[in-house]
Every structure is written in C-alpha cells, then in structure tokens.
Amino acid sequence: MKNSILDVVHQTATGLRKSEAITDVTMSEFDKLCLQHLAQSESDIQNNRLTEQEKVFDLLRASLLAKQTKSTSAHQNSSDKQEQ
C-alpha cells in the first residue's frame, strides 16, 4: 500500500530529528499532528471494514431468510395438495 502524505512527512521529520536538524520539541509536534491523523485514518479503515462486513452478513441473512421462506411455502403447498 502506498504511504500517505502524513506518513511521508512524519518519516521525513524523523530523519531530520536523527540528523539533529530539528529539536525534540519540534519532533513531538510532528508526532502529535501526523500520528494522530494516521491513527484516525486507521480507525476509519476499521470502521469501513466493519461496515462492509455488516453488509455481507445482511445479504447472507436475507438470502437465508428468502430460502427458508421459499422452503416453508413449498412445504405448505405440498401439505395442502396431500390433504385434497
């Protein structure tokens, strides 16, 4: 997967910190800004996955219910014909 812009910015800031081009205080600001957004993005991804899974489960439930209803209806029709 491609790195997000914030991920690249954070990696760049980390490199700058290692080379002592920025201070720990500045690096902590990059951490706050970049990592918070990355965590939120990961959370959004997880929520989207859950939503997609829920959609799949809903489709499966609907399919099973439709089959069950169809089977029950066919069984009812068969019983009605045998009584006549």
Beta strands, then each sheet from edge to edge (+ up, - down):
end
